Amino acid sequence: MPLPVVFPDKHVLHVPDGEIWVGIRIVGTELPSRGEVIAAALREGGYPFFSSEPISVTDLTSVHTPGLVEFLRTAWDRWQASSYPTEPGQDRVVPYAFPLTDMTSGRPPRRPVSVGALTGMYAMDTMTLIGPGTWEAVEDAAAAALTAATMVAAGAEAVYAAVRPPGHHAGTSFYGGACYLNNAALAAKRLVELDFGPVVVIDLDAHHGNGTQQIFYRTDTVRYGSLHIDPAAGYFPHWLGFADETGDGEGQSANLNLPLDPGTADEAWLASVRRLVSFGDGAKSMVVSLGVDAWKHDPESPLQVTVDGYAQAGALVAQLGVPTVIVQEGGYDLSTLGELVAGFLDGFERGR
Ligand SMILES: [Zn+2]
């Protein structure tokens, strides 16, 4: 029996229309067609589809600060009300200055008047643009992840939330890396609230989920384990994802990073998946951050994982044998994206 799929229809409203990459606008890879390709593959595979249930702001502030939620909700309107849209190339919300901690001698930065500067208080990069329908899509993605968690808590063995935009780079009070709200973290937090903690988050995306790590760094109610391209080899998110980040305070030893060399292929990648599954021992439920950008022809990573590798990973994580929410993260090769996701979900079903 194929897994239930929660699909947020409003994802198509989020059209970043590029990213500002080292000073110039490029086409970008986090496109509306990603959601459509995944949905088409799963409809063809006979998966039952569900819509996301409505949510309120308090559902989001279980993980994120009210300031970030309010900023994302209003950023587009604020931008429209400013003079930026009449200037060439300023048709999306983008920061240009960032209040680094040392600039203010550690004091909280004063709230700026300029919306461009305000954006720099919440954005960690210039690649994550906000357009007219971004908030509606971001909210629907978060709602889909929360709906999947609720379904699992109500008795479904596993549910897949086919969301975009992705979420694992977004933290408590910041967004970036094509992510706005942290869908996987919201699902994990809801599972804890519904008495399904401790939760283990297993992050299979090719990049380190710095946002999920930050959100749960000081707690052991949600463990975070990730395998990803080594930031020391020059990859995003650059400052985080190293093996010595193991958690802090009550979260000590509840964070596990497994950085991988460029070119890592199935065998070594799957050995790391096994380590993440062991790390999840004793968890009462699991959230899988399913990025499929470790695929060997993905434009965003130098890892060399195959479709069969992802299917085997599905079978391995299923062996943990706990209620599971699977949340979509990255994966940018449109020609294979549907096959990679379906392969993982098939493997998961076989592994149960
Ligand atoms: Zn990624």
Residues whose N, C-alpha, C, O or C-beta is under 5 A from the ligand:
A	BS01	ZN	D205 A206 H207 G291 D293 G330
